[in-house]
Amino acid sequence: MEICTQQPIAAKKARGRGKPFTRNDTRINRGGVPSEIRAFHNWMRESFAASLQERTDEGRTKGEQIIRTLIKKAIDGDMRAAEYILDRMGGKPLQSIELSGSVGSFALSDADRAAAQAIVMRLRVVEPNQID
């Protein structure tokens, strides 16, 4: 299968400066990623996966060798390697966001107020000491 790695060249049309998009504008990419690019990405993934399965001189796969090297670096004190391993093993820790300030006056509908109260009640069950 032959894969084209060059970027497709877009046809230039005289449309004027700053002309907004219209409903049937040809500049809108309705098909998503072009099939040539998608095929190239698939080929890259398949090639990478196949290379990880190749055996080294010690009899291990290249994927195993990469993992062993990463673990060895973490043991030797490479904090970036240790962080990478921990992120992949246990997932990244949840991060909290604190908001403050005044929003001004606004009105909630009864349905929105009930939904917000339900969320607060569910959060109190999960972390009762954290929510005031």
N, C-alpha and C positions, 0 to 999 in steps of 0.2 A: 504494500500500500504506500503510495507516494503522498507525502504530506508537504503542503506549502507553508513555509514559515514566514513569509513576507506579509506585512500588514496590507489589507485591501485598500486601494486608493479610492476615496470618496469622489463622486462626481460633483463638480462645483457648478452651482447654478446662480444666476444673478437674481438675488432675492431682495436686495436692499439691506441697509444697515439696521439691525435691531428689529427686524420683522418678527412678530411673535408666531408661535406655532399655531396652526389651524387643525381642525379635526382630521383631515385627510392629508396632512403634510407628509411629504416623502422623506423628510429629515428624521422622522421618528423611527427608531429601531424597534419595530413591533415583533421581530422574530428573536430577540435576545442576542446571544452570542452567535456570530456567524458559524456555519457548519465547519469551515476550514479551521477556524481557531479551536472549536470544540474537539475536532479530530486530533489536532496537534496536542491539546491538553491531555486527551485520553492516551495518546501514544506516549507522552512523557510519563504519565502515571504508570502505564504498563511496563515501560522500560525500567523505571526506577524500581518497581516491585520485582521484576525479573532479576535486576542486578543485586538486590538484597538477598535473593535466594542462591546466588552463586557461592561456591565454597572457596574458602581461603586455604593456604598451605597447611594450617593447623587442623583442618577438617570442619571448622565452624562455617556458618553462613556469614556473609558480609553484614547482614542485619544483626546477628549475634555479636559480631566483632565491634560494631558501632556501639551497642548497648554496653558491652564490657568496658570499652574505652571511656564511655561517659561515666560509668560507675567508678572506674579507677580515678578519673579526674576529680569526682566528688569526694572520694576518700582522701585524695591528696590535698584537699582544701579548696578546690575551685568552687566558690559559692554559686556561680552561675550554673554550673553543672548540677550541683545539689538542688538548687531551686527548680531547675528544669525537671529533674527526676521527681521531686515531691509534687510539682504541679501535675505531672502526668499520672502519678500513682493515686493521689488522693483528691485531686481536683484543686483548683485555686480556692483560697478562703473567700468567704463572702465579704464584700466590702460595704460599709455603711456610708450613707450620704446624709449629711446634716444640713437642713435648710432653716434659714431664719430670715426675719424681715417682716414687713407689713405688706399685705396684699391689697388692703382697702376693703370696702364693704361690697359684698356680693350675696346673692340669694341662691340657695339650693332648692331644687324642687323636692317634694316629699320623697319621691323615689330615689333621688340621688342621696338625700340625707340618710335614708334607710340603708342604702347600699354601703355608704361610708361607715355607718355604725356597725353593720355586719362585719366589715373588714376589720375594724378596730377590735371587735369581740373575738374574732378568730385569732388575731395577733396576740391578744391578752392570754389566750389559751396556750399559744406556742411559747411566748416569753412574758410571763406575768409580771416580772420585776422591771422590765425594760420600758413599758408603756405607761405613761401617766395619764 
